[in-house]
Amino acid sequence: MRFAPYFVARLAGVQAGAGSKLSYRTVRSARRGNHVIGEESIIHCVFSFDRPDAQITVGKRCFIGRSHLVSAGRIEIGDDVIMSWGITVVDHNSHSVDWRLRGDDVKKWHRGEKDWTGIPIAPVKIENRVWIGFNATILKGVTLGEGSVVGAGAVVTKDVAPFAVVAGNPAKPIRQRLI
């Protein structure tokens, strides 16, 4: 059976706003979590829900290329956001920095278990009209202010002011856009 490059969300059993299009890989990964997708969005990314109560919301008229959104808590994306390909957004550290707390992680995964003790989790918020370039990484607890731009390959570890342009690793402001 051949699949079209997009599925209309309601036909695939995924709740999304009218006119939104989701790729097959998005539909498969979205079914495992709590999510809301706004109207007229085009989504190619993979959603990973690391805990049952994790949430990812995507606003209206967004485009998310072949990227990866990983949530154990909450990732919130506003309206009119453009995210290129290769982007990773993650709202947690995944593992404890203390070896004693992460030493049995792989053994526990084999049993379908995960111990979140000592693992920081903080929501990520991407406000309206943000543009994120390819291969950028947005880490836990970050807010990207309205209209901000994240350069290709940037690693964002701190909040970005509205209408700021950031780049680098770690990302630093390189200029301020006019509204």
BABAFI-91388 format. One record per residue (C-alpha): residue in three letters; x, y, z. Coordinates in Angstrom, 3 decimals, padded with zeros to 6 digits. Example, Ala and Ser with C-alpha at 12.3 -4.5 7.8 and 13.67 -1.06 7.14 Angstrom:
<nodes>
(node ALA,(012.300,-004.500,007.800))
(node SER,(013.670,-001.060,007.140))
</nodes>
This chain:
<nodes>
(node MET,(000.000,000.000,000.000))
(node ARG,(001.344,003.415,-000.927))
(node PHE,(000.919,006.373,001.439))
(node ALA,(000.507,009.979,000.458))
(node PRO,(003.231,012.248,001.898))
(node TYR,(000.668,013.826,004.237))
(node PHE,(-002.302,012.555,006.142))
(node VAL,(-005.186,014.730,007.155))
(node ALA,(-005.033,014.414,010.917))
(node ARG,(-008.670,013.464,011.493))
(node LEU,(-008.415,010.599,008.992))
(node ALA,(-005.410,009.174,010.781))
(node GLY,(-007.065,009.238,014.214))
(node VAL,(-004.951,012.133,015.473))
(node GLN,(-006.774,015.211,016.739))
(node ALA,(-005.541,018.320,014.971))
(node GLY,(-006.958,021.565,013.675))
(node ALA,(-008.738,021.798,010.345))
(node GLY,(-006.454,021.809,007.334))
(node SER,(-003.382,020.507,009.188))
(node LYS,(-001.181,017.957,007.449))
(node LEU,(000.963,015.423,009.267))
(node SER,(003.526,013.049,007.830))
(node TYR,(003.144,009.325,008.449))
(node ARG,(006.038,009.276,010.944))
(node THR,(004.406,012.103,012.931))
(node VAL,(001.061,010.332,013.051))
(node ARG,(002.711,007.145,014.341))
(node SER,(004.634,008.923,017.100))
(node ALA,(001.807,011.334,018.036))
(node ARG,(-000.590,008.551,018.973))
(node ARG,(001.472,007.787,022.077))
(node GLY,(001.116,011.167,023.770))
(node ASN,(-000.919,014.173,024.758))
(node HIS,(-000.838,016.776,022.033))
(node VAL,(-002.776,019.504,020.333))
(node ILE,(-002.013,020.683,016.803))
(node GLY,(-003.537,023.935,015.554))
(node GLU,(-005.207,024.662,012.237))
(node GLU,(-003.373,024.800,008.892))
(node SER,(-000.068,023.408,010.246))
(node ILE,(002.326,021.146,008.350))
(node ILE,(004.171,018.729,010.618))
(node HIS,(006.979,016.347,009.599))
(node CYS,(008.647,015.850,012.988))
(node VAL,(008.701,012.925,015.373))
(node PHE,(007.083,013.362,018.777))
(node SER,(008.633,011.410,021.655))
(node PHE,(006.630,011.299,024.860))
(node ASP,(008.970,010.056,027.598))
(node ARG,(006.324,010.037,030.339))
(node PRO,(002.592,009.306,030.070))
(node ASP,(001.595,012.813,031.194))
(node ALA,(003.947,014.637,028.793))
(node GLN,(002.382,017.240,026.489))
(node ILE,(003.336,018.854,023.198))
(node THR,(001.203,021.623,021.712))
(node VAL,(001.686,023.179,018.284))
(node GLY,(-000.106,026.378,017.277))
(node LYS,(-001.820,027.457,014.075))
(node ARG,(-000.064,027.798,010.712))
(node CYS,(003.181,026.194,011.892))
(node PHE,(005.698,024.302,009.813))
(node ILE,(007.956,021.772,011.523))
(node GLY,(010.415,019.947,009.270))
(node ARG,(011.973,016.553,009.925))
(node SER,(012.901,017.279,013.508))
(node HIS,(012.462,015.675,016.941))
(node LEU,(010.393,017.003,019.856))
(node VAL,(011.097,015.078,023.087))
(node SER,(008.896,015.725,026.117))
(node ALA,(008.708,014.382,029.644))
(node GLY,(006.811,017.490,030.784))
(node ARG,(005.642,020.143,028.314))
(node ILE,(006.697,021.672,025.018))
(node GLU,(004.543,024.538,023.778))
(node ILE,(004.855,026.015,020.290))
(node GLY,(002.924,029.192,019.398))
(node ASP,(001.322,030.284,016.128))
(node ASP,(003.128,030.978,012.837))
(node VAL,(006.328,029.207,013.905))
(node ILE,(008.715,027.850,011.268))
(node MET,(011.121,025.113,012.314))
(node SER,(013.527,023.704,009.756))
(node TRP,(014.841,020.119,009.636))
(node GLY,(017.196,018.425,012.073))
(node ILE,(016.023,020.431,015.092))
(node THR,(015.871,018.814,018.541))
(node VAL,(013.686,020.291,021.272))
(node VAL,(013.904,018.532,024.646))
(node ASP,(012.377,019.547,027.983))
(node HIS,(014.551,017.374,030.245))
(node ASN,(018.062,016.038,030.753))
(node SER,(017.085,012.432,029.872))
(node HIS,(019.489,010.983,032.454))
(node SER,(020.882,011.963,035.823))
(node VAL,(024.396,013.407,035.821))
(node ASP,(025.055,011.157,038.848))
(node TRP,(026.265,007.751,037.644))
(node ARG,(024.734,006.058,040.699))
(node LEU,(021.284,007.227,039.570))
(node ARG,(021.696,006.361,035.864))
(node GLY,(023.806,003.184,036.139))
(node ASP,(020.848,000.828,035.675))
(node ASP,(019.055,002.839,032.973))
(node VAL,(019.623,000.348,030.150))
(node LYS,(018.631,-002.656,032.305))
(node LYS,(015.437,-000.856,033.301))
(node TRP,(014.636,000.041,029.678))
(node HIS,(014.692,-003.668,028.841))
(node ARG,(011.896,-004.065,031.394))
(node GLY,(010.046,-001.013,030.065))
(node GLU,(010.910,001.078,033.135))
(node LYS,(012.397,004.535,033.635))
(node ASP,(013.347,006.143,036.954))
(node TRP,(013.001,009.936,036.748))
(node THR,(014.646,010.523,040.140))
(node GLY,(017.233,013.289,039.912))
(node ILE,(016.430,014.185,036.304))
(node PRO,(015.619,017.892,035.826))
(node ILE,(012.517,018.613,033.730))
(node ALA,(011.518,022.162,032.708))
(node PRO,(009.008,023.259,030.039))
(node VAL,(010.084,024.700,026.698))
(node LYS,(008.029,027.548,025.240))
(node ILE,(008.392,028.755,021.669))
(node GLU,(006.313,031.898,021.264))
(node ASN,(004.537,033.166,018.130))
(node ARG,(006.363,033.922,014.866))
(node VAL,(009.670,032.285,015.831))
(node TRP,(011.970,030.919,013.107))
(node ILE,(014.445,028.148,013.998))
(node GLY,(017.179,027.205,011.522))
(node PHE,(018.239,023.649,010.684))
(node ASN,(020.095,021.462,013.198))
(node ALA,(019.420,023.798,016.137))
(node THR,(018.965,022.355,019.629))
(node ILE,(016.584,023.896,022.169))
(node LEU,(017.145,022.633,025.722))
(node LYS,(014.962,022.375,028.823))
(node GLY,(013.532,025.466,030.483))
(node VAL,(014.082,027.764,027.494))
(node THR,(011.580,030.338,026.227))
(node LEU,(012.089,031.674,022.712))
(node GLY,(010.480,035.119,022.688))
(node GLU,(008.026,036.270,020.053))
(node GLY,(009.537,036.854,016.620))
(node SER,(012.986,035.611,017.610))
(node VAL,(015.279,033.828,015.157))
(node VAL,(017.589,030.932,016.055))
(node GLY,(020.503,030.418,013.659))
(node ALA,(021.332,027.079,012.071))
(node GLY,(023.245,024.750,014.381))
(node ALA,(022.694,026.902,017.481))
(node VAL,(022.437,025.279,020.915))
(node VAL,(019.979,027.329,022.974))
(node THR,(020.472,026.942,026.728))
(node LYS,(018.952,030.235,027.942))
(node ASP,(015.859,032.305,027.178))
(node VAL,(015.886,034.374,023.984))
(node ALA,(014.380,037.873,024.074))
(node PRO,(011.546,038.769,021.696))
(node PHE,(012.786,039.696,018.194))
(node ALA,(016.393,038.745,019.034))
(node VAL,(018.586,036.804,016.613))
(node VAL,(020.820,034.215,018.296))
(node ALA,(023.491,031.874,016.967))
(node GLY,(026.354,029.693,018.154))
(node ASN,(027.068,027.085,020.818))
(node PRO,(025.964,028.148,023.308))
(node ALA,(023.618,030.502,021.480))
(node LYS,(024.281,034.201,022.055))
(node PRO,(022.450,037.287,020.763))
(node ILE,(023.975,038.630,017.555))
(node ARG,(021.442,041.367,016.850))
(node GLN,(017.991,042.672,017.672))
(node ARG,(015.323,042.747,014.950))
(node LEU,(012.954,045.640,014.548))
(node ILE,(009.344,044.689,015.090))
</nodes>
